[in-house]
Amino acid sequence: MAVKPEDAINYRQGTFSAMAWHFGTMGAMVKGKADYDAEDFSRRAEIVAQLSKLPMEGFVPGSYEGDTDALPAIEEDWDKFEGGMNMLVERTAALAEAAQSGDMAQIKPAFGEVGKTCKGCHDNFKD
Ligand code: ASC
């Protein structure tokens, strides 16, 4: 797929922004800063799980300069990056599954695993 680097950057940033919107709202519930609403939490967890599949195709050659925080390390260590993105897909699916239980004792650790996965890639691949 031939795309302009700036379009790829906008695309993947949009997907991550939408994920952060929902994950942040979920985080407020997990941390007790907002009332836990099981149905709303579950809906958002599903959205995040679906969104997590989207950004990967936006990481195209030539898109690691300009208006982006994505580091060239992504291309240099592609297997590790891809592994991290796959882990995000798996762990957000696990969180969506846990969310269906409505049981915070199951949700909390699953939420934490997703957060760690976000951070793992940010530490290595985001400026
Ligand atoms: C968020 C968000 C992230 C992750 C990360 C977790 O809510 O926007 O990028 O959680 O901070 O470590």
Backbone and ligand atoms as CSV (ligand in chain L), in Angstrom:
chain,resi,resn,atom,element,x,y,z
A,1,MET,N,N,0.854,-1.198,0.000
A,1,MET,CA,C,0.000,0.000,0.000
A,1,MET,C,C,0.889,1.247,0.000
A,2,ALA,N,N,0.757,2.061,-1.017
A,2,ALA,CA,C,1.566,3.274,-1.092
A,2,ALA,C,C,0.836,4.422,-0.400
A,3,VAL,N,N,1.422,4.903,0.669
A,3,VAL,CA,C,0.795,6.023,1.377
A,3,VAL,C,C,1.829,7.111,1.635
A,4,LYS,N,N,1.341,8.327,1.796
A,4,LYS,CA,C,2.233,9.439,2.163
A,4,LYS,C,C,2.585,9.292,3.634
A,5,PRO,N,N,3.865,9.491,3.977
A,5,PRO,CA,C,4.262,9.377,5.385
A,5,PRO,C,C,3.391,10.218,6.310
A,6,GLU,N,N,3.064,11.449,5.895
A,6,GLU,CA,C,2.285,12.298,6.827
A,6,GLU,C,C,0.869,11.760,7.031
A,7,ASP,N,N,0.331,11.095,6.012
A,7,ASP,CA,C,-0.996,10.473,6.181
A,7,ASP,C,C,-0.915,9.285,7.139
A,8,ALA,N,N,0.172,8.514,7.010
A,8,ALA,CA,C,0.366,7.362,7.894
A,8,ALA,C,C,0.526,7.825,9.343
A,9,ILE,N,N,1.263,8.925,9.524
A,9,ILE,CA,C,1.472,9.477,10.874
A,9,ILE,C,C,0.134,9.916,11.465
A,10,ASN,N,N,-0.648,10.660,10.683
A,10,ASN,CA,C,-1.965,11.113,11.166
A,10,ASN,C,C,-2.874,9.934,11.486
A,11,TYR,N,N,-2.847,8.952,10.617
A,11,TYR,CA,C,-3.690,7.772,10.811
A,11,TYR,C,C,-3.359,7.059,12.123
A,12,ARG,N,N,-2.095,6.742,12.310
A,12,ARG,CA,C,-1.764,5.963,13.520
A,12,ARG,C,C,-1.951,6.815,14.773
A,13,GLN,N,N,-1.646,8.120,14.692
A,13,GLN,CA,C,-1.863,8.971,15.869
A,13,GLN,C,C,-3.344,9.034,16.219
A,14,GLY,N,N,-4.183,9.054,15.195
A,14,GLY,CA,C,-5.627,9.074,15.439
A,14,GLY,C,C,-6.085,7.823,16.162
A,15,THR,N,N,-5.562,6.688,15.745
A,15,THR,CA,C,-5.977,5.435,16.388
A,15,THR,C,C,-5.488,5.381,17.838
A,16,PHE,N,N,-4.249,5.839,18.054
A,16,PHE,CA,C,-3.737,5.831,19.426
A,16,PHE,C,C,-4.495,6.834,20.296
A,17,SER,N,N,-4.847,7.989,19.715
A,17,SER,CA,C,-5.608,8.989,20.488
A,17,SER,C,C,-6.959,8.434,20.903
A,18,ALA,N,N,-7.610,7.741,19.992
A,18,ALA,CA,C,-8.916,7.156,20.323
A,18,ALA,C,C,-8.751,6.084,21.405
A,19,MET,N,N,-7.677,5.297,21.307
A,19,MET,CA,C,-7.425,4.295,22.346
A,19,MET,C,C,-7.197,4.967,23.696
A,20,ALA,N,N,-6.399,6.042,23.698
A,20,ALA,CA,C,-6.090,6.736,24.955
A,20,ALA,C,C,-7.359,7.327,25.570
A,21,TRP,N,N,-8.260,7.805,24.717
A,21,TRP,CA,C,-9.532,8.362,25.201
A,21,TRP,C,C,-10.299,7.307,26.016
A,22,HIS,N,N,-10.435,6.156,25.436
A,22,HIS,CA,C,-11.214,5.105,26.101
A,22,HIS,C,C,-10.456,4.471,27.262
A,23,PHE,N,N,-9.174,4.234,27.044
A,23,PHE,CA,C,-8.369,3.596,28.092
A,23,PHE,C,C,-8.270,4.515,29.312
A,24,GLY,N,N,-8.166,5.812,29.055
A,24,GLY,CA,C,-8.109,6.778,30.153
A,24,GLY,C,C,-9.396,6.770,30.968
A,25,THR,N,N,-10.530,6.719,30.270
A,25,THR,CA,C,-11.827,6.678,30.960
A,25,THR,C,C,-11.956,5.396,31.772
A,26,MET,N,N,-11.469,4.307,31.202
A,26,MET,CA,C,-11.473,3.032,31.930
A,26,MET,C,C,-10.555,3.118,33.155
A,27,GLY,N,N,-9.426,3.775,32.986
A,27,GLY,CA,C,-8.452,3.903,34.072
A,27,GLY,C,C,-9.042,4.643,35.270
A,28,ALA,N,N,-9.838,5.668,34.973
A,28,ALA,CA,C,-10.484,6.417,36.061
A,28,ALA,C,C,-11.387,5.487,36.869
A,29,MET,N,N,-12.059,4.580,36.186
A,29,MET,CA,C,-12.933,3.627,36.894
A,29,MET,C,C,-12.102,2.615,37.685
A,30,VAL,N,N,-11.033,2.128,37.072
A,30,VAL,CA,C,-10.185,1.133,37.758
A,30,VAL,C,C,-9.566,1.744,39.017
A,31,LYS,N,N,-9.210,3.034,38.916
A,31,LYS,CA,C,-8.544,3.697,40.055
A,31,LYS,C,C,-9.531,4.283,41.048
A,32,GLY,N,N,-10.834,4.114,40.765
A,32,GLY,CA,C,-11.841,4.617,41.702
A,32,GLY,C,C,-12.064,6.113,41.622
A,33,LYS,N,N,-11.564,6.731,40.545
A,33,LYS,CA,C,-11.762,8.177,40.381
A,33,LYS,C,C,-13.079,8.481,39.688
A,34,ALA,N,N,-13.660,7.458,39.095
A,34,ALA,CA,C,-15.002,7.576,38.508
A,34,ALA,C,C,-15.767,6.328,38.936
A,35,ASP,N,N,-17.081,6.449,39.005
A,35,ASP,CA,C,-17.898,5.295,39.388
A,35,ASP,C,C,-17.757,4.197,38.334
A,36,TYR,N,N,-17.641,2.980,38.815
A,36,TYR,CA,C,-17.539,1.844,37.895
A,36,TYR,C,C,-18.913,1.523,37.315
A,37,ASP,N,N,-18.960,1.576,35.988
A,37,ASP,CA,C,-20.182,1.225,35.255
A,37,ASP,C,C,-19.802,0.055,34.346
A,38,ALA,N,N,-20.209,-1.135,34.740
A,38,ALA,CA,C,-19.737,-2.358,34.076
A,38,ALA,C,C,-20.035,-2.361,32.587
A,39,GLU,N,N,-21.211,-1.892,32.219
A,39,GLU,CA,C,-21.590,-1.909,30.800
A,39,GLU,C,C,-20.749,-0.927,29.989
A,40,ASP,N,N,-20.578,0.251,30.544
A,40,ASP,CA,C,-19.781,1.273,29.864
A,40,ASP,C,C,-18.313,0.837,29.778
A,41,PHE,N,N,-17.816,0.262,30.860
A,41,PHE,CA,C,-16.427,-0.196,30.875
A,41,PHE,C,C,-16.216,-1.268,29.810
A,42,SER,N,N,-17.143,-2.184,29.748
A,42,SER,CA,C,-17.032,-3.295,28.802
A,42,SER,C,C,-17.092,-2.798,27.354
A,43,ARG,N,N,-17.988,-1.865,27.100
A,43,ARG,CA,C,-18.100,-1.277,25.752
A,43,ARG,C,C,-16.772,-0.641,25.346
A,44,ARG,N,N,-16.178,0.105,26.261
A,44,ARG,CA,C,-14.906,0.770,25.951
A,44,ARG,C,C,-13.786,-0.259,25.772
A,45,ALA,N,N,-13.800,-1.300,26.583
A,45,ALA,CA,C,-12.759,-2.336,26.473
A,45,ALA,C,C,-12.829,-3.019,25.099
A,46,GLU,N,N,-14.035,-3.219,24.604
A,46,GLU,CA,C,-14.206,-3.796,23.261
A,46,GLU,C,C,-13.656,-2.858,22.192
A,47,ILE,N,N,-13.959,-1.581,22.353
A,47,ILE,CA,C,-13.477,-0.592,21.387
A,47,ILE,C,C,-11.951,-0.583,21.363
A,48,VAL,N,N,-11.336,-0.566,22.557
A,48,VAL,CA,C,-9.874,-0.556,22.621
A,48,VAL,C,C,-9.306,-1.817,21.965
A,49,ALA,N,N,-9.930,-2.954,22.232
A,49,ALA,CA,C,-9.442,-4.211,21.647
A,49,ALA,C,C,-9.504,-4.156,20.124
A,50,GLN,N,N,-10.546,-3.568,19.589
A,50,GLN,CA,C,-10.648,-3.445,18.122
A,50,GLN,C,C,-9.655,-2.410,17.594
A,51,LEU,N,N,-9.567,-1.274,18.274
A,51,LEU,CA,C,-8.657,-0.211,17.832
A,51,LEU,C,C,-7.204,-0.674,17.827
A,52,SER,N,N,-6.871,-1.555,18.770
A,52,SER,CA,C,-5.468,-1.982,18.889
A,52,SER,C,C,-4.958,-2.661,17.616
A,53,LYS,N,N,-5.887,-3.132,16.798
A,53,LYS,CA,C,-5.491,-3.818,15.557
A,53,LYS,C,C,-5.172,-2.833,14.425
A,54,LEU,N,N,-5.492,-1.574,14.639
A,54,LEU,CA,C,-5.425,-0.628,13.519
A,54,LEU,C,C,-4.084,0.061,13.263
A,55,PRO,N,N,-3.364,0.497,14.302
A,55,PRO,CA,C,-2.227,1.374,14.008
A,55,PRO,C,C,-1.105,0.724,13.213
A,56,MET,N,N,-0.956,-0.580,13.309
A,56,MET,CA,C,0.206,-1.249,12.725
A,56,MET,C,C,0.446,-0.858,11.263
A,57,GLU,N,N,-0.600,-0.766,10.481
A,57,GLU,CA,C,-0.371,-0.490,9.061
A,57,GLU,C,C,0.063,0.954,8.801
A,58,GLY,N,N,0.005,1.783,9.858
A,58,GLY,CA,C,0.482,3.161,9.705
A,58,GLY,C,C,1.984,3.308,9.919
A,59,PHE,N,N,2.639,2.233,10.336
A,59,PHE,CA,C,4.094,2.310,10.542
A,59,PHE,C,C,4.817,1.915,9.259
A,60,VAL,N,N,4.882,2.883,8.363
A,60,VAL,CA,C,5.442,2.634,7.031
A,60,VAL,C,C,6.823,3.282,6.908
A,61,PRO,N,N,7.630,2.782,5.989
A,61,PRO,CA,C,8.947,3.383,5.772
A,61,PRO,C,C,8.831,4.890,5.506
A,62,GLY,N,N,9.755,5.637,6.059
A,62,GLY,CA,C,9.781,7.078,5.822
A,62,GLY,C,C,8.884,7.876,6.752
A,63,SER,N,N,8.273,7.210,7.726
A,63,SER,CA,C,7.325,7.913,8.606
A,63,SER,C,C,7.877,8.101,10.023
A,64,TYR,N,N,9.196,8.133,10.144
A,64,TYR,CA,C,9.813,8.284,11.470
A,64,TYR,C,C,10.562,9.603,11.589
A,65,GLU,N,N,10.133,10.573,10.804
A,65,GLU,CA,C,10.653,11.940,10.921
A,65,GLU,C,C,9.494,12.876,10.631
A,66,GLY,N,N,9.673,14.123,10.993
A,66,GLY,CA,C,8.576,15.075,10.827
A,66,GLY,C,C,7.731,15.126,12.084
A,67,ASP,N,N,6.427,15.253,11.913
A,67,ASP,CA,C,5.538,15.498,13.043
A,67,ASP,C,C,5.143,14.193,13.734
A,68,THR,N,N,6.148,13.535,14.283
A,68,THR,CA,C,5.900,12.241,14.940
A,68,THR,C,C,6.865,12.032,16.094
A,69,ASP,N,N,6.413,11.313,17.105
A,69,ASP,CA,C,7.289,10.904,18.203
A,69,ASP,C,C,7.779,9.471,18.002
A,70,ALA,N,N,7.333,8.832,16.942
A,70,ALA,CA,C,7.771,7.457,16.672
A,70,ALA,C,C,9.241,7.463,16.258
A,71,LEU,N,N,10.030,6.624,16.899
A,71,LEU,CA,C,11.481,6.617,16.671
A,71,LEU,C,C,11.886,5.659,15.549
A,72,PRO,N,N,12.978,5.984,14.867
A,72,PRO,CA,C,13.497,5.071,13.837
A,72,PRO,C,C,13.815,3.680,14.390
A,73,ALA,N,N,13.949,3.575,15.708
A,73,ALA,CA,C,14.194,2.262,16.336
A,73,ALA,C,C,13.120,1.258,15.932
A,74,ILE,N,N,11.942,1.757,15.585
A,74,ILE,CA,C,10.860,0.856,15.161
A,74,ILE,C,C,11.302,0.034,13.947
A,75,GLU,N,N,11.914,0.724,13.000
A,75,GLU,CA,C,12.366,0.005,11.792
A,75,GLU,C,C,13.605,-0.831,12.072
A,76,GLU,N,N,14.456,-0.302,12.949
A,76,GLU,CA,C,15.724,-0.989,13.231
A,76,GLU,C,C,15.489,-2.256,14.059
A,77,ASP,N,N,14.411,-2.247,14.831
A,77,ASP,CA,C,14.130,-3.389,15.706
A,77,ASP,C,C,12.686,-3.847,15.467
A,78,TRP,N,N,12.394,-4.048,14.190
A,78,TRP,CA,C,11.010,-4.283,13.765
A,78,TRP,C,C,10.360,-5.479,14.465
A,79,ASP,N,N,11.109,-6.563,14.633
A,79,ASP,CA,C,10.518,-7.768,15.238
A,79,ASP,C,C,10.061,-7.502,16.666
A,80,LYS,N,N,10.872,-6.769,17.379
A,80,LYS,CA,C,10.517,-6.432,18.762
A,80,LYS,C,C,9.283,-5.528,18.776
A,81,PHE,N,N,9.260,-4.551,17.857
A,81,PHE,CA,C,8.112,-3.648,17.783
A,81,PHE,C,C,6.836,-4.418,17.428
A,82,GLU,N,N,6.959,-5.243,16.440
A,82,GLU,CA,C,5.796,-6.044,16.013
A,82,GLU,C,C,5.311,-6.941,17.152
A,83,GLY,N,N,6.257,-7.505,17.894
A,83,GLY,CA,C,5.909,-8.341,19.046
A,83,GLY,C,C,5.134,-7.545,20.091
A,84,GLY,N,N,5.565,-6.300,20.308
A,84,GLY,CA,C,4.873,-5.434,21.267
A,84,GLY,C,C,3.464,-5.112,20.808
A,85,MET,N,N,3.316,-4.833,19.518
A,85,MET,CA,C,1.987,-4.507,18.986
A,85,MET,C,C,1.072,-5.737,19.027
A,86,ASN,N,N,1.641,-6.883,18.752
A,86,ASN,CA,C,0.837,-8.120,18.857
A,86,ASN,C,C,0.403,-8.365,20.302
A,87,MET,N,N,1.311,-8.072,21.214
A,87,MET,CA,C,0.988,-8.242,22.630
A,87,MET,C,C,-0.144,-7.296,23.035
A,88,LEU,N,N,-0.135,-6.101,22.456
A,88,LEU,CA,C,-1.215,-5.144,22.746
A,88,LEU,C,C,-2.563,-5.711,22.292
A,89,VAL,N,N,-2.569,-6.293,21.112
A,89,VAL,CA,C,-3.812,-6.887,20.599
A,89,VAL,C,C,-4.282,-8.009,21.536
A,90,GLU,N,N,-3.339,-8.850,21.950
A,90,GLU,CA,C,-3.707,-9.982,22.832
A,90,GLU,C,C,-4.203,-9.511,24.199
A,91,ARG,N,N,-3.498,-8.568,24.758
A,91,ARG,CA,C,-3.838,-8.145,26.129
A,91,ARG,C,C,-5.094,-7.273,26.174
A,92,THR,N,N,-5.344,-6.523,25.122
A,92,THR,CA,C,-6.597,-5.756,25.111
A,92,THR,C,C,-7.782,-6.703,24.906
A,93,ALA,N,N,-7.563,-7.778,24.167
A,93,ALA,CA,C,-8.625,-8.791,24.023
A,93,ALA,C,C,-8.889,-9.448,25.379
A,94,ALA,N,N,-7.815,-9.737,26.117
A,94,ALA,CA,C,-7.966,-10.343,27.447
A,94,ALA,C,C,-8.698,-9.385,28.392
A,95,LEU,N,N,-8.407,-8.095,28.251
A,95,LEU,CA,C,-9.085,-7.101,29.093
A,95,LEU,C,C,-10.575,-7.032,28.745
A,96,ALA,N,N,-10.883,-7.067,27.456
A,96,ALA,CA,C,-12.295,-7.035,27.038
A,96,ALA,C,C,-13.034,-8.254,27.581
A,97,GLU,N,N,-12.345,-9.373,27.597
A,97,GLU,CA,C,-12.936,-10.601,28.138
A,97,GLU,C,C,-13.154,-10.469,29.649
A,98,ALA,N,N,-12.133,-9.989,30.332
A,98,ALA,CA,C,-12.247,-9.793,31.786
A,98,ALA,C,C,-13.365,-8.802,32.109
A,99,ALA,N,N,-13.513,-7.790,31.254
A,99,ALA,CA,C,-14.527,-6.746,31.497
A,99,ALA,C,C,-15.927,-7.341,31.531
A,100,GLN,N,N,-16.123,-8.393,30.756
A,100,GLN,CA,C,-17.452,-9.020,30.710
A,100,GLN,C,C,-17.848,-9.645,32.050
A,101,SER,N,N,-16.855,-9.951,32.868
A,101,SER,CA,C,-17.150,-10.550,34.176
A,101,SER,C,C,-17.780,-9.525,35.119
A,102,GLY,N,N,-17.487,-8.254,34.884
A,102,GLY,CA,C,-17.968,-7.216,35.791
A,102,GLY,C,C,-17.291,-7.274,37.155
A,103,ASP,N,N,-16.211,-8.035,37.230
A,103,ASP,CA,C,-15.516,-8.275,38.500
A,103,ASP,C,C,-14.187,-7.525,38.508
A,104,MET,N,N,-14.120,-6.492,39.326
A,104,MET,CA,C,-12.926,-5.651,39.349
A,104,MET,C,C,-11.668,-6.445,39.724
A,105,ALA,N,N,-11.834,-7.519,40.471
A,105,ALA,CA,C,-10.673,-8.344,40.844
A,105,ALA,C,C,-10.054,-9.020,39.622
A,106,GLN,N,N,-10.850,-9.229,38.582
A,106,GLN,CA,C,-10.320,-9.773,37.324
A,106,GLN,C,C,-9.883,-8.664,36.378
A,107,ILE,N,N,-10.619,-7.572,36.429
A,107,ILE,CA,C,-10.365,-6.470,35.497
A,107,ILE,C,C,-9.050,-5.763,35.799
A,108,LYS,N,N,-8.819,-5.533,37.071
A,108,LYS,CA,C,-7.658,-4.725,37.474
A,108,LYS,C,C,-6.335,-5.276,36.935
A,109,PRO,N,N,-6.040,-6.559,37.172
A,109,PRO,CA,C,-4.770,-7.069,36.635
A,109,PRO,C,C,-4.710,-7.052,35.108
A,110,ALA,N,N,-5.831,-7.320,34.452
A,110,ALA,CA,C,-5.852,-7.295,32.982
A,110,ALA,C,C,-5.611,-5.875,32.475
A,111,PHE,N,N,-6.182,-4.913,33.179
A,111,PHE,CA,C,-5.961,-3.506,32.834
A,111,PHE,C,C,-4.487,-3.144,32.998
A,112,GLY,N,N,-3.909,-3.611,34.100
A,112,GLY,CA,C,-2.499,-3.340,34.369
A,112,GLY,C,C,-1.573,-3.902,33.303
A,113,GLU,N,N,-1.904,-5.081,32.812
A,113,GLU,CA,C,-1.088,-5.708,31.755
A,113,GLU,C,C,-1.130,-4.879,30.472
A,114,VAL,N,N,-2.293,-4.333,30.154
A,114,VAL,CA,C,-2.390,-3.484,28.964
A,114,VAL,C,C,-1.542,-2.225,29.159
A,115,GLY,N,N,-1.675,-1.605,30.325
A,115,GLY,CA,C,-0.896,-0.394,30.606
A,115,GLY,C,C,0.597,-0.638,30.485
A,116,LYS,N,N,1.048,-1.781,30.992
A,116,LYS,CA,C,2.472,-2.133,30.899
A,116,LYS,C,C,2.897,-2.289,29.442
A,117,THR,N,N,1.998,-2.833,28.648
A,117,THR,CA,C,2.311,-3.043,27.230
A,117,THR,C,C,2.430,-1.700,26.504
A,118,CYS,N,N,1.521,-0.771,26.819
A,118,CYS,CA,C,1.625,0.586,26.252
A,118,CYS,C,C,2.989,1.164,26.593
A,119,LYS,N,N,3.303,1.094,27.897
A,119,LYS,CA,C,4.519,1.738,28.384
A,119,LYS,C,C,5.772,1.079,27.804
A,120,GLY,N,N,5.735,-0.247,27.684
A,120,GLY,CA,C,6.897,-0.956,27.147
A,120,GLY,C,C,7.314,-0.418,25.790
A,121,CYS,N,N,6.350,-0.233,24.918
A,121,CYS,CA,C,6.669,0.289,23.582
A,121,CYS,C,C,7.033,1.768,23.635
A,122,HIS,N,N,6.347,2.524,24.492
A,122,HIS,CA,C,6.688,3.949,24.584
A,122,HIS,C,C,8.137,4.117,25.028
A,123,ASP,N,N,8.554,3.319,26.002
A,123,ASP,CA,C,9.928,3.432,26.509
A,123,ASP,C,C,10.956,3.143,25.422
A,124,ASN,N,N,10.627,2.207,24.563
A,124,ASN,CA,C,11.604,1.790,23.544
A,124,ASN,C,C,11.481,2.526,22.218
A,125,PHE,N,N,10.274,2.903,21.887
A,125,PHE,CA,C,10.016,3.324,20.500
A,125,PHE,C,C,9.370,4.690,20.337
A,126,LYS,N,N,9.145,5.389,21.459
A,126,LYS,CA,C,8.496,6.703,21.368
A,126,LYS,C,C,9.380,7.755,22.019
A,127,ASP,N,N,9.555,8.875,21.350
A,127,ASP,CA,C,10.408,9.954,21.849
A,127,ASP,C,C,9.788,10.600,23.090
L,1,ASC,C1,C,-2.932,5.685,29.004
L,1,ASC,C2,C,-2.304,6.286,27.891
L,1,ASC,C3,C,-1.175,5.616,27.639
L,1,ASC,C4,C,-1.053,4.486,28.582
L,1,ASC,C5,C,0.245,4.458,29.313
L,1,ASC,C6,C,0.260,3.326,30.295
L,1,ASC,O1,O,-3.991,6.001,29.506
L,1,ASC,O2,O,-2.727,7.334,27.207
L,1,ASC,O3,O,-0.318,5.849,26.694
L,1,ASC,O4,O,-2.162,4.634,29.468
L,1,ASC,O5,O,0.442,5.661,29.976
L,1,ASC,O6,O,1.525,3.175,30.838
